[in-house]
């Protein structure tokens, strides 16, 4: 998993490549924390993400709750079909904003 | 082609990339399509990580993974000698809840059940045996 901050806070955009799994999701969350702490809104561009497990879902739900609680927005952009299916199965398409 | 292998791993999450790489190698050789390979990998991740995190309660143990696959179906069995635990008894999460009401976590085994055609648990002697079957 690699990522790049393509737009800085307060309107933070992060472009992620690779897998969001048990090992990579906590790493992404902790490394993004300083930027997220300054962000009003977040777009996670997952065009390059081809794998999502429950650890990735945990990260997405954590971000959704956090931005909603603080009056900002969290959006996912560029969801690939395999990832979309997992979001659908778990009801996440109903609770996340998808571009 | 038909593949059948038995692999043994130390039950530690750091071994996850190795587990998934070996799984993918076998599924590719069997002719399993890409979408099913991804779903099987997620299912195997959830089960392996559960064993690594909970089966041995902080002590080091092992997980044996048997993979059988052909061009139409894959069967993956997991054996560990940890504490007796049937993950299928865990209640499914309510996926209709609003984001603010949804608990963080608890989706791993639910995903396994959603993505596989069959999931079986059996306690045999001092072993937990969990088997998943996916058709494609």
gemmi code that builds the backbone of each chain (N, CA, C; Angstrom):
import gemmi

chains = {
    "A": [
        ("UNK", (0.852, -1.181, 0.000), (0.000, 0.000, 0.000), (0.892, 1.236, 0.000)),
        ("UNK", (0.597, 2.171, -0.891), (1.270, 3.461, -0.878), (0.178, 4.537, -0.927)),
        ("UNK", (0.543, 5.740, -0.523), (-0.443, 6.809, -0.601), (0.265, 8.126, -0.884)),
        ("UNK", (-0.528, 9.073, -1.347), (0.011, 10.397, -1.636), (-1.037, 11.425, -1.237)),
        ("UNK", (-0.605, 12.474, -0.567), (-1.525, 13.562, -0.238), (-1.593, 14.468, -1.461)),
        ("UNK", (-2.721, 14.420, -2.170), (-2.821, 15.163, -3.427), (-3.472, 16.529, -3.240)),
        ("UNK", (-4.090, 16.747, -2.073), (-4.585, 18.078, -1.721), (-4.442, 18.228, -0.207)),
        ("UNK", (-3.823, 19.308, 0.267), (-3.553, 19.437, 1.707), (-4.808, 19.845, 2.490)),
        ("UNK", (-4.784, 19.726, 3.826), (-5.902, 20.213, 4.633), (-6.070, 21.718, 4.403)),
        ("UNK", (-7.254, 22.293, 4.581), (-8.421, 21.674, 5.241), (-9.239, 20.752, 4.332)),
        ("UNK", (-9.097, 20.905, 2.990), (-9.828, 19.990, 2.101), (-8.857, 18.905, 1.638)),
        ("UNK", (-8.652, 17.946, 2.514), (-7.621, 16.925, 2.319), (-8.069, 15.876, 1.296)),
        ("UNK", (-7.189, 15.598, 0.341), (-7.417, 14.474, -0.571), (-6.205, 13.552, -0.491)),
        ("UNK", (-6.480, 12.273, -0.284), (-5.413, 11.276, -0.209), (-5.682, 10.215, -1.272)),
        ("UNK", (-4.683, 9.970, -2.109), (-4.807, 8.951, -3.150), (-4.061, 7.706, -2.683)),
        ("UNK", (-4.790, 6.596, -2.609), (-4.225, 5.358, -2.052), (-4.082, 4.321, -3.163)),
        ("UNK", (-2.999, 3.576, -3.122), (-2.759, 2.494, -4.084), (-2.527, 1.197, -3.315)),
        ("UNK", (-3.045, 0.085, -3.848), (-2.714, -1.220, -3.280), (-3.813, -1.791, -2.414)),
        ("UNK", (-3.431, -2.365, -1.276), (-4.368, -3.131, -0.466), (-4.662, -2.421, 0.855)),
        ("UNK", (-5.930, -2.478, 1.265), (-6.278, -2.015, 2.613), (-6.633, -3.258, 3.429)),
        ("UNK", (-5.638, -3.784, 4.140), (-5.827, -5.032, 4.879), (-5.412, -4.869, 6.342)),
        ("UNK", (-5.291, -5.993, 7.035), (-4.967, -5.995, 8.471), (-3.660, -5.273, 8.781)),
        ("UNK", (-2.696, -5.388, 7.876), (-1.394, -4.785, 8.135), (-1.307, -3.341, 7.647)),
        ("UNK", (-1.937, -3.053, 6.504), (-1.746, -1.726, 5.908), (-2.734, -0.676, 6.429)),
        ("UNK", (-3.945, -1.085, 6.804), (-4.952, -0.089, 7.205), (-4.564, 0.682, 8.465)),
        ("UNK", (-4.086, -0.014, 9.525), (-3.665, 0.752, 10.716), (-2.487, 1.675, 10.416)),
        ("UNK", (-1.615, 1.238, 9.495), (-0.451, 2.054, 9.114), (-0.924, 3.342, 8.425)),
        ("UNK", (-1.873, 3.189, 7.506), (-2.400, 4.361, 6.800), (-3.058, 5.320, 7.792)),
        ("UNK", (-3.847, 4.755, 8.709), (-4.564, 5.591, 9.679), (-3.575, 6.386, 10.551)),
        ("UNK", (-2.543, 5.717, 11.049), (-1.627, 6.430, 11.955), (-0.771, 7.440, 11.193)),
        ("UNK", (-0.374, 7.099, 9.975), (0.482, 8.037, 9.230), (-0.297, 9.264, 8.737)),
        ("UNK", (-1.603, 9.093, 8.530), (-2.414, 10.221, 8.058), (-2.915, 11.103, 9.196)),
        ("UNK", (-2.764, 10.614, 10.432), (-3.362, 11.313, 11.571), (-3.007, 12.811, 11.631)),
        ("UNK", (-1.744, 13.195, 11.440), (-1.430, 14.635, 11.521), (-2.201, 15.460, 10.487)),
        ("UNK", (-2.369, 14.923, 9.272), (-3.113, 15.651, 8.237), (-4.603, 15.656, 8.538)),
        ("UNK", (-5.117, 14.495, 8.992), (-6.547, 14.395, 9.292), (-6.925, 15.352, 10.423)),
        ("UNK", (-6.020, 15.497, 11.374), (-6.295, 16.377, 12.520), (-6.501, 17.827, 12.078)),
        ("UNK", (-5.924, 18.197, 10.930), (-6.058, 19.580, 10.438), (-7.147, 19.703, 9.369)),
        ("UNK", (-7.775, 18.585, 9.002), (-8.693, 18.599, 7.858), (-10.126, 18.874, 8.285)),
        ("UNK", (-10.811, 19.623, 7.438), (-12.258, 19.823, 7.607), (-12.997, 18.738, 6.825)),
        ("UNK", (-12.499, 18.477, 5.626), (-13.112, 17.474, 4.748), (-12.031, 16.535, 4.231)),
        ("UNK", (-12.467, 15.300, 3.915), (-11.507, 14.319, 3.398), (-12.094, 13.584, 2.198)),
        ("UNK", (-11.321, 13.507, 1.118), (-11.636, 12.614, -0.001), (-10.548, 11.561, -0.044)),
        ("UNK", (-10.966, 10.286, -0.010), (-10.026, 9.182, -0.167), (-10.208, 8.642, -1.581)),
        ("UNK", (-9.191, 8.853, -2.415), (-9.261, 8.357, -3.792), (-8.731, 6.931, -3.799)),
        ("UNK", (-9.649, 5.972, -4.032), (-9.292, 4.553, -3.961), (-9.294, 3.900, -5.343)),
        ("UNK", (-9.105, 4.734, -6.375), (-9.052, 4.189, -7.741), (-8.006, 3.078, -7.843)),
        ("UNK", (-6.929, 3.204, -7.078), (-5.855, 2.213, -7.147), (-5.932, 1.145, -6.067)),
        ("UNK", (-7.053, 1.071, -5.354), (-7.193, 0.060, -4.295), (-7.959, -1.144, -4.845)),
        ("UNK", (-7.314, -2.299, -4.823), (-7.930, -3.488, -5.419), (-8.293, -4.541, -4.380)),
        ("UNK", (-8.194, -4.181, -3.088), (-8.426, -5.192, -2.046), (-8.820, -4.490, -0.757)),
        ("UNK", (-9.908, -4.967, -0.158), (-10.400, -4.361, 1.083), (-10.894, -5.466, 2.003)),
        ("UNK", (-10.313, -5.558, 3.188), (-10.802, -6.545, 4.162), (-11.500, -5.795, 5.299)),
        ("UNK", (-11.881, -6.533, 6.360), (-12.621, -5.884, 7.451), (-11.767, -4.815, 8.138)),
        ("UNK", (-10.441, -4.952, 8.069), (-9.573, -3.925, 8.660), (-9.688, -2.616, 7.877)),
        ("UNK", (-9.850, -2.723, 6.559), (-10.070, -1.531, 5.741), (-11.433, -0.928, 6.019)),
        ("UNK", (-12.437, -1.782, 6.209), (-13.786, -1.298, 6.548), (-13.767, -0.561, 7.884)),
        ("UNK", (-13.002, -1.112, 8.811), (-12.878, -0.475, 10.134), (-12.336, 0.950, 9.987)),
        ("UNK", (-11.322, 1.107, 9.133), (-10.741, 2.431, 8.897), (-11.783, 3.372, 8.271)),
        ("UNK", (-12.516, 2.877, 7.272), (-13.511, 3.729, 6.599), (-14.602, 4.170, 7.574)),
        ("UNK", (-15.056, 3.248, 8.432), (-16.112, 3.605, 9.383), (-15.596, 4.599, 10.428)),
        ("UNK", (-14.351, 4.389, 10.857), (-13.745, 5.323, 11.819), (-13.695, 6.737, 11.229)),
        ("UNK", (-13.278, 6.835, 9.956), (-13.188, 8.146, 9.301), (-14.570, 8.759, 9.124)),
        ("UNK", (-15.536, 7.935, 8.724), (-16.899, 8.426, 8.515), (-17.473, 9.014, 9.807)),
        ("UNK", (-17.318, 8.275, 10.906), (-17.840, 8.735, 12.201), (-17.142, 10.036, 12.612)),
        ("UNK", (-15.844, 10.072, 12.430), (-15.055, 11.220, 12.879), (-15.430, 12.503, 12.129)),
        ("UNK", (-15.498, 12.408, 10.790), (-15.791, 13.631, 10.020), (-17.239, 14.068, 10.210)),
        ("UNK", (-18.132, 13.104, 10.351), (-19.537, 13.450, 10.568), (-19.705, 14.149, 11.927)),
        ("UNK", (-19.042, 13.590, 12.924), (-19.142, 14.152, 14.286), (-18.632, 15.590, 14.325)),
        ("UNK", (-17.609, 15.856, 13.520), (-16.991, 17.185, 13.567), (-17.558, 18.140, 12.508)),
        ("UNK", (-18.644, 17.718, 11.862), (-19.328, 18.602, 10.930), (-18.680, 18.713, 9.561)),
        ("UNK", (-17.745, 17.857, 9.261), (-17.102, 17.859, 7.945), (-17.670, 16.769, 7.063)),
        ("UNK", (-16.948, 16.456, 6.005), (-17.427, 15.392, 5.127), (-16.288, 14.431, 4.788)),
        ("UNK", (-16.680, 13.196, 4.539), (-15.731, 12.152, 4.124), (-16.312, 11.471, 2.895)),
        ("UNK", (-15.528, 11.445, 1.826), (-16.014, 10.831, 0.584), (-14.988, 9.846, 0.042)),
        ("UNK", (-15.523, 8.805, -0.602), (-14.671, 7.847, -1.304), (-14.795, 8.110, -2.796)),
        ("UNK", (-13.673, 8.088, -3.486), (-13.688, 8.354, -4.929), (-13.025, 7.189, -5.675)),
        ("UNK", (-13.648, 6.796, -6.794), (-12.985, 5.839, -7.699), (-13.011, 4.397, -7.238)),
        ("UNK", (-14.125, 3.969, -6.628), (-14.184, 2.608, -6.080), (-14.188, 1.569, -7.209)),
        ("UNK", (-13.325, 0.579, -7.093), (-13.230, -0.495, -8.091), (-14.283, -1.575, -7.810)),
        ("UNK", (-14.641, -2.376, -8.838), (-15.763, -3.309, -8.688), (-15.643, -4.290, -7.516)),
        ("UNK", (-14.467, -4.870, -7.310), (-14.313, -5.845, -6.218), (-14.503, -5.203, -4.854)),
        ("UNK", (-13.994, -3.995, -4.708), (-14.139, -3.246, -3.454), (-15.601, -2.817, -3.284)),
        ("UNK", (-16.222, -2.406, -4.391), (-17.637, -1.998, -4.363), (-18.511, -3.129, -3.836)),
        ("UNK", (-18.227, -4.349, -4.266), (-19.020, -5.507, -3.842), (-18.913, -5.707, -2.326)),
        ("UNK", (-17.737, -5.524, -1.786), (-17.551, -5.682, -0.335), (-18.274, -4.569, 0.429)),
        ("UNK", (-18.247, -3.357, -0.105), (-18.975, -2.251, 0.527), (-20.485, -2.510, 0.491)),
        ("UNK", (-20.951, -3.100, -0.617), (-22.380, -3.402, -0.742), (-22.795, -4.494, 0.251)),
        ("UNK", (-21.999, -5.564, 0.322), (-22.320, -6.695, 1.212), (-22.452, -6.282, 2.667)),
        ("UNK", (-21.658, -5.301, 3.054), (-21.595, -4.928, 4.462), (-22.461, -3.710, 4.796)),
        ("UNK", (-23.230, -3.235, 3.796), (-24.111, -2.091, 4.043), (-23.384, -0.767, 4.041)),
        ("UNK", (-22.098, -0.765, 3.688), (-21.320, 0.479, 3.746), (-21.709, 1.477, 2.658)),
        ("UNK", (-22.308, 0.986, 1.564), (-22.707, 1.932, 0.515), (-23.819, 2.850, 1.005)),
        ("UNK", (-24.548, 2.393, 2.040), (-25.637, 3.213, 2.581), (-25.132, 4.265, 3.562)),
        ("UNK", (-23.939, 4.076, 4.083), (-23.470, 5.003, 5.125), (-22.281, 5.847, 4.680)),
        ("UNK", (-21.696, 5.526, 3.528), (-20.561, 6.315, 3.044), (-20.993, 7.175, 1.870)),
        ("UNK", (-20.329, 8.307, 1.693), (-20.559, 9.131, 0.504), (-19.579, 8.674, -0.565)),
        ("UNK", (-20.147, 8.400, -1.742), (-19.346, 7.856, -2.831), (-19.422, 8.810, -4.012)),
        ("UNK", (-18.259, 9.183, -4.546), (-18.235, 10.060, -5.739), (-18.165, 9.221, -6.992)),
    ],
    "B": [
        ("UNK", (-6.455, -26.566, -13.785), (-5.918, -27.806, -13.217), (-6.305, -27.932, -11.749)),
        ("UNK", (-6.205, -29.160, -11.217), (-6.524, -29.367, -9.805), (-5.295, -29.095, -8.949)),
        ("UNK", (-5.492, -28.351, -7.887), (-4.383, -28.150, -6.950), (-4.822, -28.613, -5.567)),
        ("UNK", (-3.890, -29.114, -4.798), (-4.159, -29.548, -3.422), (-2.854, -29.418, -2.647)),
        ("UNK", (-2.824, -28.475, -1.704), (-1.605, -28.293, -0.908), (-1.978, -28.072, 0.554)),
        ("UNK", (-1.070, -28.453, 1.422), (-1.230, -28.170, 2.844), (-0.035, -27.337, 3.288)),
        ("UNK", (-0.327, -26.193, 3.910), (0.716, -25.255, 4.307), (0.605, -25.012, 5.803)),
        ("UNK", (1.746, -24.833, 6.437), (1.713, -24.542, 7.869), (2.413, -23.210, 8.134)),
        ("UNK", (1.773, -22.401, 8.960), (2.312, -21.082, 9.266), (2.308, -20.868, 10.770)),
        ("UNK", (3.283, -20.132, 11.248), (3.202, -19.616, 12.606), (2.036, -18.619, 12.614)),
        ("UNK", (1.145, -18.750, 13.609), (-0.076, -17.931, 13.605), (0.230, -16.519, 14.098)),
        ("UNK", (0.817, -15.728, 13.222), (1.158, -14.332, 13.530), (0.725, -13.474, 12.360)),
        ("UNK", (0.157, -12.300, 12.662), (-0.357, -11.467, 11.566), (0.749, -11.045, 10.595)),
        ("UNK", (1.991, -11.008, 11.053), (3.077, -10.616, 10.138), (3.222, -11.628, 8.997)),
        ("UNK", (2.684, -12.842, 9.178), (2.762, -13.855, 8.109), (1.641, -13.726, 7.083)),
        ("UNK", (0.741, -12.772, 7.288), (-0.400, -12.641, 6.374), (0.019, -12.485, 4.899)),
        ("UNK", (0.979, -11.609, 4.575), (1.348, -11.497, 3.146), (1.807, -12.834, 2.556)),
        ("UNK", (2.532, -13.606, 3.333), (3.006, -14.917, 2.868), (1.837, -15.877, 2.639)),
        ("UNK", (0.891, -15.880, 3.592), (-0.306, -16.726, 3.463), (-1.058, -16.372, 2.175)),
        ("UNK", (-1.272, -15.077, 1.967), (-2.088, -14.654, 0.814), (-1.349, -14.869, -0.510)),
        ("UNK", (-0.028, -14.748, -0.472), (0.751, -14.988, -1.691), (0.651, -16.463, -2.101)),
        ("UNK", (0.764, -17.330, -1.111), (0.691, -18.775, -1.418), (-0.706, -19.150, -1.892)),
        ("UNK", (-1.722, -18.556, -1.261), (-3.100, -18.809, -1.679), (-3.287, -18.387, -3.138)),
        ("UNK", (-2.829, -17.185, -3.465), (-3.033, -16.662, -4.813), (-2.312, -17.518, -5.852)),
        ("UNK", (-1.132, -17.982, -5.510), (-0.380, -18.853, -6.423), (-1.199, -20.109, -6.750)),
        ("UNK", (-1.789, -20.698, -5.723), (-2.571, -21.932, -5.937), (-3.840, -21.647, -6.737)),
        ("UNK", (-4.516, -20.551, -6.387), (-5.780, -20.243, -7.074), (-5.535, -19.882, -8.535)),
        ("UNK", (-4.445, -19.180, -8.799), (-4.088, -18.861, -10.187), (-3.839, -20.136, -10.974)),
        ("UNK", (-3.092, -21.054, -10.372), (-2.775, -22.323, -11.045), (-4.050, -23.121, -11.320)),
        ("UNK", (-5.034, -22.991, -10.415), (-6.283, -23.741, -10.577), (-7.193, -23.114, -11.629)),
        ("UNK", (-6.930, -21.865, -11.999), (-7.792, -21.195, -12.980), (-8.935, -20.430, -12.344)),
        ("UNK", (-8.778, -20.055, -11.090), (-9.811, -19.290, -10.375), (-9.844, -17.850, -10.905)),
        ("UNK", (-11.022, -17.316, -11.249), (-11.084, -15.951, -11.795), (-10.728, -14.879, -10.749)),
        ("UNK", (-10.392, -13.694, -11.252), (-9.836, -12.640, -10.395), (-10.772, -12.212, -9.268)),
        ("UNK", (-12.079, -12.034, -9.578), (-12.979, -11.553, -8.524), (-13.108, -12.581, -7.395)),
        ("UNK", (-13.136, -13.862, -7.746), (-13.228, -14.904, -6.720), (-11.915, -15.016, -5.942)),
        ("UNK", (-10.787, -14.777, -6.609), (-9.491, -14.813, -5.913), (-9.431, -13.738, -4.844)),
        ("UNK", (-9.938, -12.552, -5.180), (-9.929, -11.452, -4.210), (-10.831, -11.797, -3.016)),
        ("UNK", (-12.013, -12.330, -3.301), (-12.937, -12.642, -2.200), (-12.394, -13.780, -1.333)),
        ("UNK", (-11.781, -14.767, -1.958), (-11.187, -15.857, -1.172), (-10.028, -15.327, -0.324)),
        ("UNK", (-9.255, -14.398, -0.882), (-8.144, -13.824, -0.114), (-8.673, -13.073, 1.106)),
        ("UNK", (-9.754, -12.313, 0.930), (-10.328, -11.590, 2.070), (-10.812, -12.590, 3.130)),
        ("UNK", (-11.494, -13.660, 2.684), (-11.987, -14.664, 3.635), (-10.822, -15.308, 4.388)),
        ("UNK", (-9.770, -15.654, 3.658), (-8.612, -16.296, 4.295), (-7.926, -15.312, 5.254)),
        ("UNK", (-7.835, -14.053, 4.863), (-7.266, -13.046, 5.780), (-8.053, -12.998, 7.086)),
        ("UNK", (-9.378, -12.906, 6.972), (-10.204, -12.769, 8.179), (-9.995, -13.959, 9.120)),
        ("UNK", (-9.964, -15.151, 8.555), (-9.848, -16.356, 9.395), (-8.433, -16.479, 9.970)),
        ("UNK", (-7.433, -16.262, 9.129), (-6.046, -16.380, 9.613), (-5.764, -15.347, 10.710)),
        ("UNK", (-6.234, -14.128, 10.513), (-5.987, -13.067, 11.506), (-6.731, -13.378, 12.813)),
        ("UNK", (-7.930, -13.953, 12.699), (-8.659, -14.380, 13.904), (-7.851, -15.406, 14.689)),
        ("UNK", (-7.299, -16.378, 13.974), (-6.488, -17.409, 14.645), (-5.261, -16.747, 15.287)),
        ("UNK", (-4.596, -15.880, 14.510), (-3.376, -15.228, 15.022), (-3.676, -14.381, 16.260)),
        ("UNK", (-4.815, -13.703, 16.270), (-5.104, -12.764, 17.362), (-5.733, -13.425, 18.580)),
        ("UNK", (-6.510, -14.489, 18.361), (-7.326, -14.991, 19.472), (-7.121, -16.452, 19.853)),
        ("UNK", (-6.698, -17.318, 18.913), (-6.737, -18.755, 19.195), (-5.824, -19.147, 20.353)),
        ("UNK", (-4.681, -18.512, 20.444), (-3.678, -18.960, 21.424), (-3.525, -17.991, 22.587)),
        ("UNK", (-4.388, -17.007, 22.654), (-4.414, -16.034, 23.760), (-3.021, -15.518, 24.126)),
        ("UNK", (-2.338, -14.982, 23.152), (-1.043, -14.353, 23.409), (0.151, -15.277, 23.269)),
        ("UNK", (-0.097, -16.593, 23.285), (1.029, -17.524, 23.094), (1.183, -17.820, 21.610)),
        ("UNK", (2.369, -18.301, 21.256), (2.617, -18.594, 19.842), (2.059, -19.972, 19.492)),
        ("UNK", (1.365, -20.062, 18.375), (0.850, -21.338, 17.904), (0.934, -21.383, 16.402)),
        ("UNK", (0.350, -22.420, 15.822), (0.431, -22.518, 14.363), (-0.959, -22.642, 13.746)),
        ("UNK", (-1.014, -22.389, 12.472), (-2.241, -22.565, 11.694), (-1.888, -23.393, 10.465)),
        ("UNK", (-2.650, -24.450, 10.263), (-2.439, -25.287, 9.077), (-3.545, -24.977, 8.086)),
        ("UNK", (-3.168, -24.689, 6.856), (-4.145, -24.302, 5.836), (-4.055, -25.276, 4.672)),
        ("UNK", (-5.189, -25.912, 4.396), (-5.264, -26.848, 3.272), (-6.074, -26.205, 2.155)),
        ("UNK", (-5.504, -26.157, 0.961), (-6.173, -25.528, -0.181), (-6.398, -26.578, -1.261)),
        ("UNK", (-7.654, -26.737, -1.645), (-7.979, -27.590, -2.791), (-8.769, -26.735, -3.766)),
        ("UNK", (-8.370, -26.739, -5.016), (-9.091, -25.889, -5.973), (-9.000, -26.464, -7.376)),
        ("UNK", (-10.048, -26.181, -8.146), (-10.017, -26.459, -9.579), (-10.617, -25.250, -10.288)),
        ("UNK", (-11.001, -25.400, -11.526), (-11.466, -24.244, -12.305), (-12.865, -23.778, -11.902)),
        ("UNK", (-13.532, -24.513, -11.009), (-14.915, -24.174, -10.653), (-15.146, -23.929, -9.161)),
        ("UNK", (-14.246, -24.414, -8.315), (-14.522, -24.382, -6.877), (-13.222, -24.424, -6.079)),
        ("UNK", (-13.221, -23.711, -4.957), (-12.073, -23.796, -4.039), (-12.571, -24.157, -2.650)),
        ("UNK", (-11.836, -25.028, -1.984), (-12.124, -25.386, -0.601), (-10.865, -25.105, 0.212)),
        ("UNK", (-11.008, -24.270, 1.238), (-9.857, -23.941, 2.081), (-10.212, -24.312, 3.516)),
        ("UNK", (-9.360, -25.134, 4.136), (-9.594, -25.567, 5.512), (-8.491, -25.043, 6.410)),
        ("UNK", (-8.893, -24.624, 7.598), (-7.944, -24.084, 8.582), (-7.997, -24.968, 9.817)),
        ("UNK", (-6.831, -25.319, 10.349), (-6.784, -26.074, 11.603), (-5.867, -25.355, 12.575)),
        ("UNK", (-6.341, -25.208, 13.808), (-5.467, -24.680, 14.859), (-5.750, -25.453, 16.140)),
        ("UNK", (-4.776, -25.454, 17.041), (-4.954, -26.195, 18.295), (-5.171, -25.233, 19.456)),
        ("UNK", (-5.779, -24.100, 19.133), (-6.060, -23.096, 20.163), (-7.309, -23.439, 20.964)),
        ("UNK", (-7.763, -22.456, 21.730), (-8.945, -22.660, 22.563), (-10.161, -22.932, 21.678)),
        ("UNK", (-11.094, -23.775, 22.143), (-12.272, -24.070, 21.326), (-13.021, -22.779, 21.011)),
        ("UNK", (-13.270, -22.548, 19.730), (-13.994, -21.330, 19.353), (-14.685, -21.537, 18.011)),
        ("UNK", (-16.010, -21.412, 18.046), (-16.781, -21.520, 16.807), (-17.169, -20.104, 16.372)),
        ("UNK", (-16.477, -19.540, 15.383), (-16.773, -18.149, 14.991), (-18.147, -18.001, 14.353)),
        ("UNK", (-18.731, -19.105, 13.911), (-20.037, -19.030, 13.239), (-21.156, -18.762, 14.237)),
        ("UNK", (-20.865, -18.926, 15.532), (-21.885, -18.647, 16.550), (-22.013, -17.151, 16.825)),
        ("UNK", (-21.046, -16.393, 16.347), (-21.084, -14.948, 16.558), (-22.267, -14.354, 15.795)),
        ("UNK", (-22.996, -13.488, 16.462), (-24.177, -12.880, 15.835), (-23.764, -11.960, 14.685)),
        ("UNK", (-24.531, -11.995, 13.599), (-24.221, -11.120, 12.466), (-24.457, -9.661, 12.850)),
        ("UNK", (-23.625, -8.757, 12.311), (-23.853, -7.327, 12.590), (-25.116, -6.833, 11.883)),
        ("UNK", (-25.705, -5.782, 12.408), (-26.853, -5.149, 11.750), (-26.317, -4.174, 10.710)),
        ("UNK", (-26.414, -4.553, 9.432), (-25.809, -3.716, 8.388), (-26.757, -2.614, 7.910)),
        ("UNK", (-27.912, -2.493, 8.566), (-28.854, -1.416, 8.206), (-28.691, -0.200, 9.111)),
        ("UNK", (-27.834, -0.303, 10.125), (-27.686, 0.812, 11.076), (-27.019, 2.024, 10.435)),
        ("UNK", (-27.337, 3.201, 10.969), (-26.665, 4.432, 10.537), (-25.210, 4.395, 10.997)),
        ("UNK", (-24.368, 5.166, 10.306), (-22.928, 5.145, 10.601), (-22.639, 5.408, 12.078)),
        ("UNK", (-23.356, 6.410, 12.642), (-23.041, 6.776, 14.025), (-23.431, 5.677, 15.021)),
        ("UNK", (-24.334, 4.777, 14.612), (-24.763, 3.703, 15.508), (-23.969, 2.413, 15.303)),
        ("UNK", (-23.277, 2.333, 14.180), (-22.595, 1.068, 13.882), (-21.338, 0.932, 14.722)),
        ("UNK", (-21.149, -0.248, 15.348), (-19.916, -0.447, 16.106), (-18.727, -0.612, 15.159)),
        ("UNK", (-17.548, -0.214, 15.625), (-16.329, -0.430, 14.845), (-15.960, -1.907, 14.994)),
        ("UNK", (-15.787, -2.597, 13.890), (-15.375, -4.000, 13.959), (-16.538, -4.967, 13.874)),
        ("UNK", (-16.221, -6.260, 13.994), (-17.247, -7.298, 13.984), (-17.708, -7.704, 12.596)),
        ("UNK", (-16.954, -7.308, 11.562), (-17.398, -7.603, 10.196), (-16.643, -8.758, 9.546)),
        ("UNK", (-15.570, -9.210, 10.170), (-14.699, -10.203, 9.529), (-15.407, -11.506, 9.183)),
        ("UNK", (-15.984, -12.158, 10.175), (-16.627, -13.454, 9.919), (-17.900, -13.272, 9.088)),
        ("UNK", (-18.564, -12.133, 9.284), (-19.738, -11.832, 8.452), (-19.329, -11.799, 6.975)),
        ("UNK", (-18.209, -11.158, 6.677), (-17.714, -11.109, 5.293), (-17.431, -12.521, 4.767)),
        ("UNK", (-16.819, -13.346, 5.607), (-16.522, -14.731, 5.201), (-17.820, -15.436, 4.806)),
        ("UNK", (-18.846, -15.286, 5.645), (-20.128, -15.961, 5.367), (-20.786, -15.408, 4.102)),
        ("UNK", (-20.656, -14.102, 3.903), (-21.266, -13.495, 2.715), (-20.570, -13.920, 1.427)),
        ("UNK", (-19.260, -14.085, 1.483), (-18.500, -14.305, 0.251), (-18.345, -15.770, -0.117)),
        ("UNK", (-18.612, -16.664, 0.827), (-18.403, -18.089, 0.546), (-19.743, -18.792, 0.411)),
        ("UNK", (-19.749, -19.896, -0.333), (-20.982, -20.661, -0.507), (-21.253, -21.555, 0.694)),
        ("UNK", (-20.184, -22.010, 1.330), (-20.344, -22.839, 2.534), (-19.258, -22.464, 3.537)),
        ("UNK", (-19.641, -22.481, 4.827), (-18.659, -22.312, 5.901), (-19.029, -23.318, 6.992)),
        ("UNK", (-18.067, -24.151, 7.383), (-18.332, -25.174, 8.402), (-17.310, -25.055, 9.527)),
        ("UNK", (-17.793, -25.261, 10.748), (-16.875, -25.350, 11.893), (-17.033, -26.710, 12.546)),
        ("UNK", (-15.906, -27.246, 13.006), (-15.942, -28.516, 13.720), (-14.832, -28.501, 14.770)),
        ("UNK", (-15.144, -28.979, 15.979), (-14.099, -29.186, 16.976), (-13.756, -30.672, 16.931)),
        ("UNK", (-12.534, -30.970, 16.558), (-12.134, -32.381, 16.456), (-10.924, -32.600, 17.349)),
        ("UNK", (-11.114, -33.378, 18.427), (-10.029, -33.559, 19.400), (-9.685, -32.204, 19.997)),
        ("UNK", (-8.429, -31.828, 19.918), (-8.041, -30.517, 20.459), (-7.856, -29.485, 19.347)),
        ("UNK", (-8.494, -29.740, 18.203), (-8.315, -28.841, 17.057), (-9.617, -28.107, 16.711)),
        ("UNK", (-9.476, -26.840, 16.332), (-10.568, -26.112, 15.665), (-10.382, -26.300, 14.163)),
        ("UNK", (-11.426, -26.745, 13.496), (-11.366, -26.911, 12.036), (-12.431, -26.026, 11.405)),
        ("UNK", (-12.004, -25.127, 10.564), (-12.947, -24.252, 9.871), (-12.720, -24.417, 8.370)),
        ("UNK", (-13.786, -24.683, 7.647), (-13.667, -24.945, 6.209), (-14.574, -23.985, 5.444)),
        ("UNK", (-14.018, -23.385, 4.392), (-14.829, -22.535, 3.524), (-14.823, -23.103, 2.108)),
        ("UNK", (-15.951, -22.939, 1.437), (-16.066, -23.401, 0.052), (-16.602, -22.239, -0.781)),
        ("UNK", (-15.951, -21.987, -1.899), (-16.458, -20.967, -2.811), (-16.500, -21.529, -4.222)),
        ("UNK", (-17.661, -21.386, -4.841), (-17.823, -21.796, -6.243), (-17.683, -20.555, -7.142)),
        ("UNK", (-17.212, -20.778, -8.373), (-17.054, -19.645, -9.273), (-17.218, -20.087, -10.705)),
    ],
}
model = gemmi.Model(1)
for chain_id, residues in chains.items():
    chain = gemmi.Chain(chain_id)
    for i, (resn, *xyz) in enumerate(residues, 1):
        res = gemmi.Residue()
        res.name, res.seqid = resn, gemmi.SeqId(i, " ")
        for name, pos in zip(("N", "CA", "C"), xyz):
            atom = gemmi.Atom()
            atom.name, atom.element = name, gemmi.Element(name[0])
            atom.pos, atom.b_iso = gemmi.Position(*pos), 0.0
            res.add_atom(atom)
        chain.add_residue(res)
    model.add_chain(chain)
structure = gemmi.Structure()
structure.add_model(model)
structure.setup_entities()
